[in-house]
Amino acid sequence: MCAICSFKIDFGVGHPLALSVAVATRKAIEAGRVEPIDAAEGALASARMRMSAVDALNLLQARIEGALSEEGLLGLPDFYVLLIENDTWGFFHATTNGFDPEIVPDMPDLATTDEARRSSIVIASEAGLRAWLEGRFDSEYALRESLFVVDAPRVPAASMVQMLAATDLASIDR
């Protein structure tokens, strides 16, 4: 599902690095750095989990739009965010008015070896993303501990890491 454009897009694809993020998230939960996401139960469990993931992606969108100038937003590559718990994808395409809610993205290209065609992706767990948004740790910690993994060509990857750093809360204790 593309949470940003509110258009249901089920890519039906995970990411090869999702397992690394899952293991890192489990370690962070056990260490008390991340709160686990409540497991939804019942007939609407899947829909509730998807709505929670979409909410987290919308919070991320608001954080990025609030932290970066128009020039900073426009300097970002188009990128995807994958929340691994239920394979919820968000697509981010910057415009002068923030991220474009009308865009319908192509399926992310995970397998190409052609750097020009390779998709830029941030892989995270919803639990890790929410902990970061709450200021429990900064992006440097998230990247170092594999709570966030940036899978992108070199130049877009550097831009995305800078974006994450720019959106960190100033009050985070390291």
Contact map, one row per residue, 1 for C-alpha under 8 A:
111001111110000000000000000000000000000000000000000000000000000000000000000000000000000111000000000000000000000000000000000000000000000000000000000000000000000000000000000000
111111111100000000000000000000000000000000000000000000000000000000000000000000000000000111100000000000000000000000000000000000000000000000000000000000000000000000000000000000
111111110000000000000000000000000000000000000000000001001100000000000000000000000000000111100000000000000000000000000000000000000000000000000000000000000000000000000000000000
011111100000000000000000000000000000000000000000000001001100100000000000000000000000000001110000001110000000000000000000000000000000000000000000000000000000000000000000000000
011111100000000000000000000000000000000000000000000000000000000000000000000000000000000001100000000111110000000000000000000000000000000000000000000000000000000000000000000000
111111110000000000000000000000000000000000000000000000000000000000000000000000000000000000000000000010000000000000000000000000000000000000000000000000000000000000000000000000
111111111000000000000000000000000000000000000000000000000000000000000000000000000000000000000000000000010000000000000000000000000000000000000000000000000000000000000000000000
111001111100000000000000000000000000000000000000000000000000000000000000000000000000000000000000000000000000000000000000000000000000000000000000000000000000000000000000000000
110000111110000000000000000000000000000000000000000000000000000000000000000000000000000000000000000000000000000000000000000000000000000000000000000000000000000000000000000000
110000011111000000000000000000000000000000000000000000000000000000000000000000000000000000000000000000000000000000000000000000000000000000000000000000000000000000000000000000
100000001111100000000000000000000000000000000000000000000000000000000000000000000000000010000000000000000010000000000000000000000000000000000000000000000000000000000000000000
000000000111110000000000000000000000000000000000000000000000000000000000000000000000001000000000000000000000000000000000000000000000000000000000000000000000000000000000000000
000000000011111000000000000000000000000000000000000000000000000000000000000000000000001000000000000000000000000000000000000000000000000000000000000000000000000000000000000000
000000000001111101000000000000000000000000000000000000000000000000000000000000000001001000000000000000000000000000000000000000000000000000000000000000000000000000000000000000
000000000000111111000000000000000000000000000000000000000000000000000000000000000000000000000000000000000000010000000000001000000000000000000000000000000000000000000000000000
000000000000011111100000000000000000000000000000000000000000000000000000000000000000000000000000000000000000000000000000000000000000000000000000000000000000000000000000000000
000000000000001111111000000000000000000000000000000000000000000000000000000000000000000000000000000000000000000000000000001000000000000000000000000010000000000000000000000000
000000000000011111111100000000000000000000000000000000000000000000000000000000000001000000000000000000000000000000000000001100000000000000000000000000000000000000000000000000
000000000000000111111110000000000000000000000000000000000000000000000000000000000000000000000000000000000000000000000000000000000000000000000000000000000000000000000000000000
000000000000000011111111000000000000000000000000000000000000000000000000000000000000000000000000000000000000000000000000000000000000000000000000010000000000000000000000000000
000000000000000011111111100000000000000000000000000000000000000000000000000000000001000000000000000000000000000000000000001110000000000000000000011110000000000000000000000000
000000000000000001111111110000000000000000000000000000000000000000000000000000000001000000000000000000000000000000000000000010000000000000000000001000000000000000000000000000
000000000000000000111111111000000000000000000000000000000000000000000000000000000000000000000000000000000000000000000000000000000000000000000000000000000000000000000000000000
000000000000000000011111111100000000000000000000000000000000000000000000000000000000000000000000000000000000000000000000000000000000000000000000111000000000000000000000000000
000000000000000000001111111110000100000000000000000000000000000000000000000000000000000000000000000000000000000000000000000010110000000000000000001000000000000000000000000000
000000000000000000000111111111000000000000000000000000000000000000000000000000000000000000000000000000000000000000000000000000000000000000000000000000000000000000000000000000
000000000000000000000011111111100000000000000000000000000000000000000000000000000000000000000000000000000000000000000000000000000000000000000000000000000000000000000000000000
000000000000000000000001111111111100000000000000000000000000000000000000000000000000000000000000000000000000000000000000000000000000000000000000000000000000000000000000000000
000000000000000000000000111111111111000000000000000000000000000000000000000000000000000000000000000000000000000000000000000000000000000000000000000000000000000000000000000000
000000000000000000000000011111111000000000000000000000000000000000000000000000000000000000000000000000000000000000000000000000000000000000000000000000000000000000000000000000
000000000000000000000000001111111100000000000000000000000000000000000000000000000000000000000000000000000000000000000000000000000000000000000000000000000000000000000000000000
000000000000000000000000000111111110000000000000000000000000000000000000000000000000000000000000000000000000000000000000000000000000000000000000000000000000000000000000000000
000000000000000000000000000111111110000000000000000000000000000000000000000000000000000000000000000000000000000000000000000000000010000110000000000000000000000000000000000000
000000000000000000000000100110111111000000000000000000000000000000000000000000000000000000000000000000000000000000000000000000110010000100000000000000000000000000000000000000
000000000000000000000000000010011111100000000000000000000000000000000000000000000000000000000000000000000000000000000000000000100010000000000000000000000000000000000000000000
000000000000000000000000000010000111110000000000000000000000000000000000000000000000000000000000000000000000000000000000000000100000000000000000000000000000000000000000000000
000000000000000000000000000000000011111000000000000000000000000000000000000000000000000000000000000000000000000000000000000001100000000000000000000000000000000000000000000000
000000000000000000000000000000000001111100000000000000000000000000000000000000000000000000000000000000000000000000000000000000000000000000000000000000000000000000000000000000
000000000000000000000000000000000000111110001000100000000000000000000000000000000000000000000000000000000000000000000000000000000000000000000000000000000000000000000000000000
000000000000000000000000000000000000011111001101100000000000000000000000000000000000000000000000000000000000000000000000000000000000000000000000000000000000000000000000000000
000000000000000000000000000000000000001111111000000000000000000000000000000000000000000000000000000000000000000000000000000000000000000000000000000000000000000000000000000000
000000000000000000000000000000000000000111111000000000000000000000000000000000000000000000000000000000000000000000000000000000000000000000000000000000000000000000000000000000
000000000000000000000000000000000000000011111100000000000000000000000000000000000000000000000000000000000000000000000000000000000000000000000000000000000000000000000000000000
000000000000000000000000000000000000000011111111000000000000000000000000000000000000000000000000000000000000000000000000000000000000000000000000000000000000000000000000000000
000000000000000000000000000000000000001111111111100000000000000000000000000000000000000000000000000000000000000000000000000000000000000000000000000000000000000000000000000000
000000000000000000000000000000000000000100111111110000000000000000000000000000000000000000000000000000000000000000000000000000000000000000000000000000000000000000000000000000
000000000000000000000000000000000000000000011111111000000000000000000000000000000000000000000000000000000000000000000000000000000000000000000000000000000000000000000000000000
000000000000000000000000000000000000000100011111111100000000000000000000000000000000000000000000000000000000000000000000000000000000000000000000000000000000000000000000000000
000000000000000000000000000000000000001100001111111110000000000000000000000000000000010000000000000000000000000000000000000000000000000000000000000000000000000000000000000000
000000000000000000000000000000000000000000000111111111000000000000000000000000000000010100000000000000000000000000000000000000000000000000000000000000000000000000000000000000
000000000000000000000000000000000000000000000011111111100000000000000000000000000000000000000000000000000000000000000000000000000000000000000000000000000000000000000000000000
000000000000000000000000000000000000000000000001111111110000000000000000000000000000000000000000000000000000000000000000000000000000000000000000000000000000000000000000000000
000000000000000000000000000000000000000000000000111111111000000000000000000000000010000100000000000000000000000000000000000001000000000000000000000000000000000000000000000000
001100000000000000000000000000000000000000000000011111111100000000000000000000000000000101000000000000000000000000000000000000000000000000000000000000000000000000000000000000
000000000000000000000000000000000000000000000000001111111110000000000000000000000000000000000000000000000000000000000000000000000000000000000000000000000000000000000000000000
000000000000000000000000000000000000000000000000000111111111000000000000000000000000000000000000000000000000000000000000000001001100000000000000000000000000000000000000000000
001100000000000000000000000000000000000000000000000011111111100000000000000000001000000001000000000000000000000000000000000000000000000000000000000000000000000000000000000000
001100000000000000000000000000000000000000000000000001111111110000000000000000000000000000000000000000000000000000000000000000000000000000000000000000000000000000000000000000
000000000000000000000000000000000000000000000000000000111111111000000000000000000000000000000000000000000000000000000000000000000000100000000000000000000000000000000000000000
000000000000000000000000000000000000000000000000000000011111111100000000000000000000000000000000000000000000000000000000000000000000100000000000000000000000000000000000000000
000100000000000000000000000000000000000000000000000000001111111110000000000000000000000000000000001000000000000000000000000000000000000000000000000000000000000000000000000000
000000000000000000000000000000000000000000000000000000000111111111000000000000000000000000000000000000000000000000000000000000000000000000000000000000000000000000000000000000
000000000000000000000000000000000000000000000000000000000011111111100000000000000000000000000000000000000000000000000000000000000000000000000000000000000000000000000010000000
000000000000000000000000000000000000000000000000000000000001111111110000000000000000000000000000000000000000000000000000000000000000000000000000000000000000000000110010000000
000000000000000000000000000000000000000000000000000000000000111111111000100000000000000000000000011000000000000000000000000000000000000000000000000000000000000000000000000000
000000000000000000000000000000000000000000000000000000000000011111111000000000000000000000000000000000000000000000000000000000000000000000000000000000000000000000000000000000
000000000000000000000000000000000000000000000000000000000000001111111000000000000000000000000000000000000000000000000000000000000000000000000000000000000000000000000110000000
000000000000000000000000000000000000000000000000000000000000000111111111100000000000000000000000000000000000000000000000000000000000000000000000000000000000000000100110000000
000000000000000000000000000000000000000000000000000000000000000011111111100000000000000000000000000000000000000000000000000000000000000000000000000000000000000000000000000000
000000000000000000000000000000000000000000000000000000000000000000011111110000000000000000000001110000000000000000000000000000000000000000000000000000000000000000000000000000
000000000000000000000000000000000000000000000000000000000000000000011111111000000000000000000000000000000000000000000000000000000000000000000000000000000000000000000000000000
000000000000000000000000000000000000000000000000000000000000000000011111111100000000000000000000000000000000000000000000000000000000000000000000000000000000000000000000000000
000000000000000000000000000000000000000000000000000000000000000010011111111100000000000000000111010000000000000000000000000000000000000000000000000000000000000000000000000000
000000000000000000000000000000000000000000000000000000000000000000000111111110000000000000000111000000000000000000000000000000000000000000000000000000000000000000000000000000
000000000000000000000000000000000000000000000000000000000000000000000011111110000000000000000000000000000000000000000000000000000000000000000000000000000000001000000000000000
000000000000000000000000000000000000000000000000000000000000000000000001111111000000000000000100000000000000000000000000000000000000000000000000000000000001001100100000000000
000000000000000000000000000000000000000000000000000000000000000000000000011111100000000000001100000000000000000000000001000000000000000000000000000000000001001100000000000000
000000000000000000000000000000000000000000000000000000000000000000000000000111110000000000111100000000000000000000000001000000000000000000000000000000000000000000000000000000
000000000000000000000000000000000000000000000000000000000000000000000000000011111000000000111000000000000000000000000011110000000000000000000000000000000000000000000000000000
000000000000000000000000000000000000000000000000000000000000000000000000000001111100000011110000000000000001000000000011110000000000000000000000000000000000000000000000000000
000000000000000000000000000000000000000000000000000000001000000000000000000000111110000011110000000000000000000000000000111100000000000000000000000000000000000000000000000000
000000000000000000000000000000000000000000000000000000000000000000000000000000011111001111000000000000000000000000000000111110000000000000000000000000000000000000000000000000
000000000000000000000000000000000000000000000000000010000000000000000000000000001111111110000000000000000000000000000000001111000000000000000000000000000000000000000000000000
000000000000010001001100000000000000000000000000000000000000000000000000000000000111111100000000000000000000000000000000001111000000000000000000000000000000000000000000000000
000000000000000000000000000000000000000000000000000000000000000000000000000000000011111100000000000000000000000000000000000011000000000000000000000000000000000000000000000000
000000000000000000000000000000000000000000000000110000000000000000000000000000000011111100000000000000000000000000000000000000000000000000000000000000000000000000000000000000
000000000001110000000000000000000000000000000000000000000000000000000000000000000111111110000000000000000000000000000000000000000000000000000000000000000000000000000000000000
111000000000000000000000000000000000000000000000010011000000000000000000000000000111111111000000000000000000000000000000000000000000000000000000000000000000000000000000000000
111000000010000000000000000000000000000000000000000000000000000000000000000000011110001111100000000000000000000000000000000000000000000000000000000000000000000000000000000000
111110000000000000000000000000000000000000000000000001001000000000000000000000011100000111110000000000000000000000000000000000000000000000000000000000000000000000000000000000
011110000000000000000000000000000000000000000000000000000000000000000000000001111000000011111000000000001000000000000000000000000000000000000000000000000000000000000000000000
000100000000000000000000000000000000000000000000000000000000000000000000000001111000000001111100001100000000000000000000000000000000000000000000000000000000000000000000000000
000000000000000000000000000000000000000000000000000000000000000000000000000011100000000000111110001100100000000000000000000000000000000000000000000000000000000000000000000000
000000000000000000000000000000000000000000000000000000000000000000000000110111000000000000011111111100000000000000000000000000000000000000000000000000000000000000000000000000
000000000000000000000000000000000000000000000000000000000000000000000000110000000000000000001111111100000000000000000000000000000000000000000000000000000000000000000000000000
000000000000000000000000000000000000000000000000000000000000000000000100110000000000000000000111110000000000000000000000000000000000000000000000000000000000000000000000000000
000000000000000000000000000000000000000000000000000000000000000000000100000000000000000000000111111100000000000000000000000000000000000000000000000000000000000000000000000000
000000000000000000000000000000000000000000000000000000000000000010000100100000000000000000000111111100000000000000000000000000000000000000000000000000000000000000000000000000
000100000000000000000000000000000000000000000000000000000000100010000000000000000000000000011110111110000000000000000000000000000000000000000000000000000000000000000000000000
000110000000000000000000000000000000000000000000000000000000000000000000000000000000000000011110111111100000000000000000000000000000000000000000000000000000000000000000000000
000111000000000000000000000000000000000000000000000000000000000000000000000000000000000000000000001111100000000000000000000000000000000000000000000000000000000000000000000000
000010000000000000000000000000000000000000000000000000000000000000000000000000000000000000000000000111110000000000000000000000000000000000000000000000000000000000000000000000
000010000000000000000000000000000000000000000000000000000000000000000000000000000000000000001000000111111000000000000000000000000000000000000000000000000000000000000000000000
000010100000000000000000000000000000000000000000000000000000000000000000000000000000000000000000000001111100000000000000000000000000000000000000000000000000000000000000000000
000000000000000000000000000000000000000000000000000000000000000000000000000000000000000000100000000000111110000000000000000000000000000000000000000000000000000000000000000000
000000000000000000000000000000000000000000000000000000000000000000000000000000000000000000000000000000011111000000000000000000000000000000000000000000000000000000000000000000
000000000010000000000000000000000000000000000000000000000000000000000000000000000000000000000000000000001111100000000000000000000000000000000000000000000000000000000000000000
000000000000000000000000000000000000000000000000000000000000000000000000000000010000000000000000000000000111110000000110000000000000000000000000000000000000000000000000000000
000000000000000000000000000000000000000000000000000000000000000000000000000000000000000000000000000000000011111100001110000000000000000000000000000000000000000000000000000000
000000000000001000000000000000000000000000000000000000000000000000000000000000000000000000000000000000000001111100000110000000000000000000000000000000000000000000000000000000
000000000000000000000000000000000000000000000000000000000000000000000000000000000000000000000000000000000000111110000100000000000000000000000000000000000000000000000000000000
000000000000000000000000000000000000000000000000000000000000000000000000000000000000000000000000000000000000111111101100000000000000000000000000000000000000000000000000000000
000000000000000000000000000000000000000000000000000000000000000000000000000000000000000000000000000000000000001111100100000000000000000000000000000000000000000000000000000000
000000000000000000000000000000000000000000000000000000000000000000000000000000000000000000000000000000000000000111111100000000000000000000000000000000000000000000000000000000
000000000000000000000000000000000000000000000000000000000000000000000000000000000000000000000000000000000000000111111100000000000000000000000000000000001000000000000000000000
000000000000000000000000000000000000000000000000000000000000000000000000000000000000000000000000000000000000000001111100000000000000000000000000000000001000000000000000000000
000000000000000000000000000000000000000000000000000000000000000000000000000000000000000000000000000000000000100101111110000000000000000000000000000000000000000000000000000000
000000000000000000000000000000000000000000000000000000000000000000000000000000000000000000000000000000000001111111111111000000000000000000000000000000011000000000000000000000
000000000000000000000000000000000000000000000000000000000000000000000000000000110000000000000000000000000001110000001111100000000000000000000000000000111000000000000000000000
000000000000000000000000000000000000000000000000000000000000000000000000000011110000000000000000000000000000000000000111110000000000000000000000000001111001100000000000000000
000000000000000000000000000000000000000000000000000000000000000000000000000000111100000000000000000000000000000000000011111000000000000000000000000001110000000000000000000000
000000000000000000000000000000000000000000000000000000000000000000000000000000111100000000000000000000000000000000000001111100000000000000000000000111100000000000000000000000
000000000000001011001000000000000000000000000000000000000000000000000000000000001111000000000000000000000000000000000000111110000000000000000000000111100000000000000000000000
000000000000000001001000000000000000000000000000000000000000000000000000000000001111000000000000000000000000000000000000011111011000000000000000001110000000000000000000000000
000000000000000000001100100000000000000000000000000000000000000000000000000000000111100000000000000000000000000000000000001111111000000000000000001100000000000000000000000000
000000000000000000000000000000000000100000000000000010010000000000000000000000000011100000000000000000000000000000000000000111111100000000000000000000000000000000000000000000
000000000000000000000000100000000111100000000000000000000000000000000000000000000000000000000000000000000000000000000000000011111110000000000000000000000000000000000000000000
000000000000000000000000100000000100000000000000000000000000000000000000000000000000000000000000000000000000000000000000000111111111000000000100001100000000000000000000000000
000000000000000000000000000000000000000000000000000000010000000000000000000000000000000000000000000000000000000000000000000111111111100000000000000000000000000000000000000000
000000000000000000000000000000000000000000000000000000010000000000000000000000000000000000000000000000000000000000000000000001111111110000000000000000000000000000000000000000
000000000000000000000000000000001110000000000000000000000000000000000000000000000000000000000000000000000000000000000000000000111111111110000000000000000000000000000000000000
000000000000000000000000000000000000000000000000000000000000000000000000000000000000000000000000000000000000000000000000000000011111111111100100000000000000000000000001000000
000000000000000000000000000000000000000000000000000000000011000000000000000000000000000000000000000000000000000000000000000000001111111100000000000000000000000000000001000000
000000000000000000000000000000000000000000000000000000000000000000000000000000000000000000000000000000000000000000000000000000000111111100000000000000000000000000000000000000
000000000000000000000000000000000000000000000000000000000000000000000000000000000000000000000000000000000000000000000000000000000011111111000000000000000000000000000001101100
000000000000000000000000000000001100000000000000000000000000000000000000000000000000000000000000000000000000000000000000000000000011111111000000000000000000000000000000000110
000000000000000000000000000000001000000000000000000000000000000000000000000000000000000000000000000000000000000000000000000000000011001111101100000000000000000000000000000111
000000000000000000000000000000000000000000000000000000000000000000000000000000000000000000000000000000000000000000000000000000000001001111111100000000000000000000001001100101
000000000000000000000000000000000000000000000000000000000000000000000000000000000000000000000000000000000000000000000000000000000001000011111110000100000000000010011001000000
000000000000000000000000000000000000000000000000000000000000000000000000000000000000000000000000000000000000000000000000000000000000000001111111000000000000000000001000000000
000000000000000000000000000000000000000000000000000000000000000000000000000000000000000000000000000000000000000000000000000000000000000011111111100000000000000000000000000000
000000000000000000000000000000000000000000000000000000000000000000000000000000000000000000000000000000000000000000000000000000010001000011111111111100000000000000000000000000
000000000000000000000000000000000000000000000000000000000000000000000000000000000000000000000000000000000000000000000000000000000000000000111111111111000000000000000000000000
000000000000000000000000000000000000000000000000000000000000000000000000000000000000000000000000000000000000000000000000000000000000000000011111111000000000000000000000000000
000000000000000000000001000000000000000000000000000000000000000000000000000000000000000000000000000000000000000000000000000000000000000000001111111100000000000000000000000000
000000000000000000011001000000000000000000000000000000000000000000000000000000000000000000000000000000000000000000000000000000000000000000000111111110000000000000000000000000
000000000000000000001101100000000000000000000000000000000000000000000000000000000000000000000000000000000000000000000000000110010000000000000111111110000000000000000000000000
000000000000000000001000000000000000000000000000000000000000000000000000000000000000000000000000000000000000000000000000011110010000000000100110111111000000000000000000000000
000000000000000010001000000000000000000000000000000000000000000000000000000000000000000000000000000000000000000000000000011100000000000000000010011111100000000000000000000000
000000000000000000000000000000000000000000000000000000000000000000000000000000000000000000000000000000000000000000000001111000000000000000000010000111110000100110000000000000
000000000000000000000000000000000000000000000000000000000000000000000000000000000000000000000000000000000000000000000011111000000000000000000000000011111000100000000000000000
000000000000000000000000000000000000000000000000000000000000000000000000000000000000000000000000000000000000000000000111100000000000000000000000000001111101100000000000000000
000000000000000000000000000000000000000000000000000000000000000000000000000000000000000000000000000000000000000000110111000000000000000000000000000000111111100000000000000000
000000000000000000000000000000000000000000000000000000000000000000000000000000000000000000000000000000000000000000000000000000000000000000000000000000011111110000000000000000
000000000000000000000000000000000000000000000000000000000000000000000000000000000000000000000000000000000000000000000000000000000000000000000000000000001111111000000000000000
000000000000000000000000000000000000000000000000000000000000000000000000000110000000000000000000000000000000000000000001000000000000000000000000000000011111111100000000000000
000000000000000000000000000000000000000000000000000000000000000000000000000000000000000000000000000000000000000000000001000000000000000000000000000001111111111110000000000000
000000000000000000000000000000000000000000000000000000000000000000000000000000000000000000000000000000000000000000000000000000000000000000000000000000000111111111000000000000
000000000000000000000000000000000000000000000000000000000000000000000000001110000000000000000000000000000000000000000000000000000000000000000000000000000011111111100000000000
000000000000000000000000000000000000000000000000000000000000000000000000000110000000000000000000000000000000000000000000000000000000000000000000000001000001111111110000000000
000000000000000000000000000000000000000000000000000000000000000000000000000000000000000000000000000000000000000000000000000000000000000000100000000001000000111111111000000000
000000000000000000000000000000000000000000000000000000000000000000000000000000000000000000000000000000000000000000000000000000000000000000000000000000000000011111111100000000
000000000000000000000000000000000000000000000000000000000000000100010000000100000000000000000000000000000000000000000000000000000000000000000000000000000000001111111110000000
000000000000000000000000000000000000000000000000000000000000000100000000000000000000000000000000000000000000000000000000000000000000000000100000000000000000000111111111000000
000000000000000000000000000000000000000000000000000000000000000000000000000000000000000000000000000000000000000000000000000000000000000001110000000000000000000011111111000000
000000000000000000000000000000000000000000000000000000000000000000110000000000000000000000000000000000000000000000000000000000000000000000000000000000000000000001111111000000
000000000000000000000000000000000000000000000000000000000000001100110000000000000000000000000000000000000000000000000000000000000000000000000000000000000000000000111111100000
000000000000000000000000000000000000000000000000000000000000000000000000000000000000000000000000000000000000000000000000000000000001101001100000000000000000000000011111110100
000000000000000000000000000000000000000000000000000000000000000000000000000000000000000000000000000000000000000000000000000000000000001001000000000000000000000000000011111100
000000000000000000000000000000000000000000000000000000000000000000000000000000000000000000000000000000000000000000000000000000000000000000000000000000000000000000000001111100
000000000000000000000000000000000000000000000000000000000000000000000000000000000000000000000000000000000000000000000000000000000000001000000000000000000000000000000000111110
000000000000000000000000000000000000000000000000000000000000000000000000000000000000000000000000000000000000000000000000000000000000001111000000000000000000000000000001111111
000000000000000000000000000000000000000000000000000000000000000000000000000000000000000000000000000000000000000000000000000000000000000110000000000000000000000000000000001111
000000000000000000000000000000000000000000000000000000000000000000000000000000000000000000000000000000000000000000000000000000000000000011000000000000000000000000000000000111
